[in-house]
Amino acid sequence: MAYDVAAVRAHFPALREGAAHFDGPGGSQTPDVVGDAVRDALTSAISNRGSVTASERRAEEIVQTARRTMGEFLNAGSIVFGRSMTQLTYDISRTLSKNWRPGDEIIVTRIDHDANIRPWVQAAEAARATVRWAPFDRTTGELPIEAVTNLLSDRTRVVAITAASNLLGTRPDVAAIAAAAHEMAAFVYVDGVHYTPHLPVDIEAMDADFFVCSPYKFLGPHLGVLAAAPELLETLRPDKLLPSTNAVPERFELGTLPYELLAGTTAAVEFMRGLEGLEEHEFGLRDQLEAGLQELGVRIYSKASQRTPTVLFSVDGLEPAEVYRRLGAEGVNAPAGHFYAIECSRWLGLGDKGAVRAGIGPYTDESDVDRLLKAVAKIR
């Protein structure tokens, strides 16, 4: 069955404003069913979780349904919810670093979002551990397996790596890197924020110890999700309040969970599951966009053999922010910057200004791509 993008777009009230949205990598638009789920949870009788009253049971059901749905979506054994991927990564880095000693080593990469770099760097500094940096190829945008595995040693404690670069779209071979890391008894912490909206996730096949993602990148509300094996989480002792439960995964969740956001997350995953043919649709539009930009002589940085439907580009003679502004004036939302992948932007030689990023999403259609290409042609 062909992907019916018109039927998909009908579920997104935000599109009625008329803009062509290529800003999904920073946060997708939201379908009506997700908004309905959030509203229904907020306006229903609901209390703190429990089993005595109907409102308590309703809260408990929302939480358990969200955990089960996200677990199935990621093929994960246990799900932890948090305010954001950044918050969850800080929490886990602080928890793991309690056992680090001077001389232990942490590996981060130049291609990652800073949320999968700075928490580890700062935790390493506090523990007097050593940070090792894996470079990527500036020309191809590839992160070779050896760039990471050559840094491994018997003192490596964590390898922090992205499943897909939020700036370039590059998809490293996480499974191969994880296999090598596990031979050294190191944990593998995978940033799946940019990967999850576009491709099926199987953290067991990926061999990730921890996998983090953000529902607001795949049509849901603002929230963070961490997936891991419950047996692994049982071995960790995060800081928490004295009366809060010590059960897994709740021991990692600080305060009362946002029930309405969990209801929205469940709705977002269910909506994503119904998008048959999404990968072919998104990657087909990416190919059209890249071909059109190449014809216009635009400089493209997204070149890895395996990458998401995300294109980083610049227009010679114009600052990225100016390109962004001019595109916006044409009703095309394609922002510019480093998007918190600041090490990646600097490694590419783009400095802190970055470049223009265009992301394809479930609601993107050919007319959106045409509008972007026409707008770029107009401002060159």
Summary of the structure (lengths in Angstrom):
residues: 380
radius of gyration: 21.0
end to end distance: 38.9
largest distance: 66.2
contacts: 1350
relative contact order: 0.17
helix: 43%
strand: 15%
